[in-house]
């Protein structure tokens, strides 16, 4: 009888050991993902600060741009005006970013948006309903993978 109890306790301890080991590996994997997300979010914040500085500089130069365009119009230099406006449009595109109202998701989406091949057009309309899910990081990666296919 004592041997049977010892065997049952040993089996129970072995089961508990493997369960704890599995749980530990899951926690380690989650920690690795969280660390990657923190690094990505930090990079996103730095990029946002730079874009904010660029936007402030652009706003500061707004009066200059209006005056320059008025000068092109006064000289009837429509080609110069067109080139100038196209240049300003290029600056605006460089400062564009996507906001999902979730800082981690913003970092992920904008990271992939900024690293897209120039031949890929990225459009996004409506709401991201999947962010309400309890695993937003996994869902955002699945969403990006689905949208980009094998290019991500």
N, C-alpha and C positions, 0 to 999 in steps of 0.2 A: 504494500500500500504506500509506503514511504517513497519507494522508487517511482511509482506512478505520479504522485504529487510533485516530486522533484522534476520529472520529465515535463509535466504540464506547466509548472512554473517556468522551467527553462524555455519551453516553446512560447509561453506568454511574453517572457522577457525578450526573446529573439524577435517576436512580432513587434513589440514596442520599440526595440532598437531600430529595426528597419523603417518603421513609421516615422520615428524621430529623425533618422538620417534623411529620409525623403523630404520631410518638412524643412529640414535644415538646407537641403539643396535648393528647394523652392525659394526660401528666404534669401539665399545667396544670389540666386538668379534675379530676384526682384530688386535686391540692393544694387546689382550691376546695372540693371535697366534704369533705376532711379538716379544713379550716378551719371549715366550717359545723358539722361534728361536734364539734370542740373547743369551739366557742362553746355548742353545745347541751349538751355534757357539763358545761361550767362552770356553766351556768344550772341544770342538774339538781343539781349538788353544792350550790349555794347554796340551792336549794329544799329539798334533803335536810337541810342544816344547820338551816334554819328549822323544818322538820318535827320534827327531833330536839329542838330547843329547846322546841317546843310539846309534844312527848311528855314531855319532862322536867318541864315545868310541870304537865302533866296528872297524871303520877305523883306529883309533889309534893303535889298537891291530892287525891290518892286518899282519904286518911283523912277529909278534909272531906266528900267526896262520900258515903262510907259513913255518916258521922254524919248528914248531911242526909237520906239515904234512911231511916235508922232513925227520924229525927224524923217524917217523913211517915207511916211505919208506926205509930209510937206514937200519932199524932193520928188514925189511921185515915183519912188524907187520900189516898185512892187516886188521885184525879184529879191532885193535885199530884205524887204519886210518878210517875205515868205521864208527865206532862209533863216532869218532871225527867230521867227515864230517856231519853225521846225526845231531849231536848237533849244528853245525854251521847252518845247514838248518833250524832247529827249531828257532834259533835266528832270521834268516831272515824272517820267517813267522810272528813272533811277531811284526816286524817293517813294515809290508805291510799295505798299505792303498789305498783306491780308490780315484782317482782325477777326478772330473767332470769339473774343471775350474770354479766352482761356490762355494764359500766358505760355503754358507748356505747348499746347496745340499750335499757338501762333508761332512759336519758335520752330516747331517741326515743319509746319506748312510753308513758312517763309524760307526756311533753309532749302527745302526742295524747290520752291518757286524760284529762288535766286540762282540755283544751280542747274536749272533746266537748260537743255540745248536750245539755242536761239530759234531752231526750226519748230519747236513745240509750243503750241499756244495753250495757255492755261486760263480757263474761264471758270468762274464759280458764282452761282446764283442761288439765292435762297438760304435756308438754314441747314446747319449740320446737325441733324437730329441724333446722330449716333454719339455725339458728345455727352449726352445725358446717360449713356450706358455706364455701368460700373467699372469698365475697363477701357477708359478713353485712349490710353497709349497704344494698346493693341489695335483698337479700332481705327485710330488715325493712320497707323502703319498699313493696315489692311486697305484702307481707303486710298492711300497714296499708291500703294502697290497696284491696286485695281485700276487706278486712273493712269498710271505711268507704264504699266505692264512691266516688261523686263528691263526698261531703261533706268529703273531706280535701283 
